[in-house]
Amino acid sequence: MTELFSEIYNCYFQVIQSLVTQNPCLSEKELKTRIQDTCFAESVLYLLPRLTRQEWGFYEKRDGYLHTRLSADFYVPLTNLQKAYIRAILLDDKIGLFLDEEEIDSINHAFADVPPLYLPDDFYYYDRFADRDDYQDPAYRKRFRTLLSAIQNHVCVDIHYESRCHRRLHHSYLPCRLEYSVKNDCFRLLAVDLRRSPKVITLNLSRIREVMLTSRTVRQPPDLNRLLQRAYYQEPVRILIKNRRNALERAILQFANYEKSTRRLSDDTYECLLYYNKETETELLIEILSFGPMIKVLGNEAFLGQIKERLRRQAAQCQKG
């Protein structure tokens, strides 16, 4: 139950539910295609064996095809464990960015008989920066929701931004994506500057001082992923993952916000190519180092050189200490 539940609110659960309720019979090739089209590129490595080898019991193989074991009216009500998980999520101060107080109170009231699965104080983050975003700030929440609405409706916005040098800047952008950084515990806005040829810029939400919706909408937003790819280094970071202590699954979750390609080399070794740009280089470097000996960096040379330099600095500091 724990393993299934850990995936219940992401695309793994969604694709499995779709498969078992809408596809009563399909071939293994069709199943693989559905997984690849709906989930991440490497998801087939995780899901396909569990769906086809009876591990989860959703399918049985007959006459060369996979047949669902579930009836057409398949429905799973929320369990107490799931309710407890929802109540725990509602204690996260980031939830106020998406739900108002009335909505939060309503859900808590509906699940009042179930205690939260965990409390925020149950976690200790040892590798985060201290200057996190203030999610309790009403002005921050208002700016976040304004940007979220603009993204959903393809509306351009005027943004007043304060740089690191405390310079006030004012530009119009088309907001395209809100991105959360686990390492920095902050949100960033990926927006497109339409004044010249489309260019992706990254803005820290904590430095945005004011957001105003404009009357300008864009019918056909630019392909953000393609624009980001233009900013990638020519060579991705190439790493080897030793799948010990669940390192593969942890790496897939850790690097979920990067475009990547993963392939299996042996029973416990996987190669992963991570595509990144200059703005995320330092953060990616720190994330890779956090895995210790479970991950080995093979290239590119520029990134590998930065890894070695950082490790030399750390070794020198330890010797001084």
C-alpha positions in Angstrom: 0.0 0.0 0.0 2.8 2.4 0.9 4.5 2.1 -2.5 1.3 2.6 -4.4 0.2 5.5 -2.2 3.5 7.3 -2.8 2.5 7.7 -6.4 -1.2 8.4 -6.0 -1.2 12.1 -6.7 1.1 12.2 -9.7 0.9 11.0 -13.3 1.7 7.4 -12.4 -1.7 7.0 -10.6 -3.5 8.9 -13.4 -2.1 6.8 -16.2 -2.8 3.5 -14.3 -6.3 4.5 -13.5 -6.9 5.5 -17.2 -5.4 2.2 -18.4 -7.4 -0.2 -16.1 -10.7 1.6 -16.6 -10.6 2.5 -20.3 -8.4 -0.2 -21.8 -9.8 -3.6 -20.8 -7.5 -5.4 -23.2 -4.3 -4.2 -24.9 -0.9 -5.6 -26.0 2.3 -5.0 -24.0 3.5 -2.8 -26.9 0.4 -0.6 -26.6 0.9 -0.4 -22.8 4.5 0.7 -23.2 3.4 3.4 -25.7 0.7 4.7 -23.4 3.2 5.0 -20.5 5.8 6.8 -22.6 3.2 9.2 -24.0 1.6 10.0 -20.6 4.4 9.9 -18.1 8.1 10.7 -18.0 10.6 9.3 -20.5 12.0 6.9 -17.9 8.6 5.9 -16.3 8.4 2.8 -18.5 11.4 1.4 -16.6 9.4 1.6 -13.3 5.8 0.9 -14.4 6.0 -1.7 -17.1 7.5 -4.5 -15.1 5.0 -4.0 -12.2 2.0 -3.9 -14.6 3.0 -6.9 -16.6 4.4 -9.3 -14.0 1.4 -9.5 -11.8 3.2 -7.5 -9.1 0.3 -5.1 -8.7 -2.4 -7.4 -10.0 -4.1 -5.0 -12.4 -3.7 -7.2 -15.5 -3.6 -10.9 -16.4 -2.1 -12.2 -19.6 -4.2 -14.3 -21.9 -3.7 -15.2 -25.6 -0.7 -12.8 -25.8 -2.8 -9.8 -24.5 -3.1 -8.1 -21.2 -6.7 -8.1 -19.7 -7.7 -5.9 -16.8 -8.9 -7.6 -13.7 -11.1 -4.7 -12.7 -14.8 -4.1 -13.5 -16.0 -1.2 -15.7 -17.5 0.6 -12.6 -14.1 0.5 -10.8 -14.0 3.2 -8.1 -11.7 3.6 -5.1 -13.0 5.8 -2.2 -10.5 7.7 -0.1 -9.0 5.6 2.6 -8.1 7.0 6.0 -4.4 7.0 5.0 -5.2 9.1 2.0 -7.3 11.5 4.1 -4.5 11.7 6.6 -2.1 12.6 3.8 -4.4 15.3 2.5 -4.7 16.8 6.0 -0.9 16.8 6.2 -0.6 18.6 2.9 -3.0 21.3 4.2 -0.5 22.0 7.0 2.2 23.0 4.4 2.3 26.8 4.2 2.6 26.6 0.4 -1.0 25.3 0.2 -2.2 28.9 0.8 -0.9 29.8 -2.6 -3.5 27.5 -4.2 -6.5 27.4 -1.8 -8.1 30.1 0.3 -8.8 29.8 4.0 -12.4 28.8 3.4 -11.5 25.9 1.2 -8.8 24.7 3.6 -11.2 24.9 6.5 -13.9 23.0 4.5 -11.5 20.1 3.8 -10.2 20.0 7.3 -13.8 19.8 8.6 -14.7 17.0 6.2 -11.7 14.9 7.4 -11.8 16.1 11.0 -12.0 12.5 12.4 -8.6 11.6 10.8 -5.4 13.1 12.2 -2.7 14.4 9.8 -0.3 11.7 8.6 2.7 13.9 9.6 3.4 17.4 10.9 5.8 20.0 9.3 8.0 19.8 12.3 8.6 16.1 11.7 11.1 17.0 8.9 14.5 18.5 9.2 16.0 19.9 6.0 19.8 19.9 6.3 20.7 21.1 2.7 18.4 24.0 2.1 19.2 27.7 1.9 17.9 29.8 4.7 16.4 32.6 2.7 13.2 30.8 1.7 10.1 32.5 0.3 7.5 33.9 2.8 4.5 31.9 1.8 2.4 33.4 4.6 2.8 36.9 3.2 -0.6 38.0 1.8 1.1 40.2 -0.9 3.2 37.2 -2.0 0.1 35.0 -2.2 -1.8 37.7 -4.2 1.1 38.0 -6.7 1.4 34.2 -7.0 -2.4 33.8 -7.8 -2.3 36.7 -10.3 0.6 35.0 -12.1 -1.1 31.6 -12.0 -4.3 33.1 -13.5 -2.3 34.8 -16.2 -0.5 31.5 -17.1 -3.8 29.7 -17.4 -5.4 32.3 -19.6 -2.3 33.4 -21.6 -2.5 37.0 -20.4 0.5 39.3 -20.5 1.5 41.0 -17.3 3.4 44.1 -16.2 6.0 43.2 -13.6 7.9 45.5 -11.2 11.0 43.5 -10.2 13.9 44.2 -7.8 17.3 42.9 -8.8 19.9 41.6 -6.5 21.6 45.0 -6.7 18.2 46.5 -5.5 17.5 48.1 -8.9 13.8 48.4 -9.7 13.0 47.1 -13.2 9.7 47.3 -15.1 8.9 45.0 -18.0 5.9 43.3 -19.7 6.1 39.5 -20.0 4.0 36.5 -20.9 4.1 34.3 -17.8 4.4 30.6 -18.8 5.3 28.5 -15.9 5.8 28.5 -12.1 8.7 26.4 -11.0 9.5 25.3 -7.4 13.0 24.8 -6.2 13.4 22.3 -3.4 16.9 23.3 -2.7 16.0 27.0 -2.3 12.5 26.5 -1.0 11.2 29.2 -3.4 9.2 29.7 -6.5 10.5 31.0 -9.8 8.6 32.4 -12.8 9.5 31.3 -16.3 8.2 34.1 -18.6 8.8 35.1 -22.2 9.9 38.5 -23.3 7.9 39.2 -26.5 9.4 42.6 -27.3 12.1 41.0 -29.5 12.5 37.4 -30.6 11.0 35.3 -27.9 13.4 34.8 -25.0 12.8 33.0 -21.7 13.7 34.8 -18.5 13.6 33.5 -14.9 12.4 35.7 -12.1 12.4 34.9 -8.4 8.9 35.4 -7.0 10.3 36.9 -3.8 11.9 39.7 -5.9 8.7 40.6 -7.7 7.2 43.7 -6.1 4.1 44.1 -8.2 2.2 42.2 -10.9 -0.6 43.8 -13.0 -2.7 42.0 -15.6 -2.8 43.7 -19.0 -5.5 43.6 -21.7 -3.1 41.7 -24.0 -3.7 38.0 -24.5 -1.7 35.6 -26.7 -3.7 33.1 -28.7 -0.8 30.8 -29.5 1.8 30.9 -26.7 5.3 30.1 -27.7 6.6 26.6 -27.1 8.4 27.1 -23.8 10.2 23.8 -23.9 11.6 24.5 -27.3 12.8 28.0 -26.1 14.4 26.4 -23.1 16.2 23.8 -25.2 17.8 26.6 -27.2 19.4 27.8 -23.9 20.7 24.3 -23.0 24.4 23.7 -23.1 25.4 21.7 -26.1 26.3 18.7 -24.0 24.1 17.4 -21.2 25.4 16.2 -17.8 26.0 12.4 -18.1 25.6 10.5 -14.9 25.6 6.9 -13.8 23.1 5.9 -11.1 23.8 2.9 -8.9 20.3 1.7 -7.9 21.1 1.1 -4.2 19.0 2.4 -1.3 16.3 3.3 -3.9 18.7 5.7 -5.6 17.0 5.5 -9.1 13.6 6.5 -7.8 15.0 9.2 -5.6 17.0 10.6 -8.6 13.9 10.6 -10.9 12.0 12.6 -8.3 15.0 14.9 -7.6 15.6 15.7 -11.2 11.9 15.8 -12.2 12.1 19.5 -13.4 15.0 18.7 -15.8 14.6 17.3 -19.3 16.4 14.0 -19.2 16.9 10.7 -20.9 17.5 7.5 -18.9 18.5 4.0 -20.0 19.3 0.8 -18.2 22.9 -0.5 -18.5 22.7 -3.5 -16.1 20.6 -4.9 -13.3 21.5 -2.1 -10.9 23.1 0.6 -13.1 21.4 3.3 -15.2 22.7 6.1 -17.4 20.9 9.5 -17.2 21.5 12.5 -19.5 20.4 15.8 -17.8 19.8 18.9 -19.9 20.3 22.2 -18.2 21.2 25.9 -18.8 23.5 28.3 -17.0 20.9 29.6 -14.6 20.3 26.1 -13.1 23.9 24.8 -13.3 24.9 25.5 -9.6 21.6 24.1 -8.3 22.0 20.9 -10.4 25.6 20.5 -9.2 24.5 20.6 -5.5 21.7 18.2 -6.1 24.0 15.7 -7.8 26.5 15.9 -5.0 23.8 15.2 -2.4 23.6 11.6 -3.7 27.2 10.8 -2.8 28.6 7.6 -4.2 25.2 6.5 -5.7 25.8 8.9 -8.6 29.0 9.2 -10.7 29.4 12.1 -13.1 31.0 11.2 -16.4 30.6 14.5 -18.3 30.4 17.0 -19.8 33.9 18.2 -19.1 32.9 21.8 -18.1 30.4 20.4 -15.5 32.8 17.7 -14.3 35.5 20.4 -13.8 33.1 22.4 -11.6 32.3 19.2 -9.5 36.1 18.7 -9.0 36.7 22.3 -8.0 33.8 22.3 -5.5 35.1 19.1 -3.9 38.6 20.5 -3.7 37.3 23.6 -1.9 35.3 21.4 0.5 38.4 19.2 1.2 40.5 22.4 1.9 37.9 23.7 4.3 37.8 20.4 6.2 41.6 20.5 6.5 41.5 24.0 7.9 38.8 22.9 10.4 
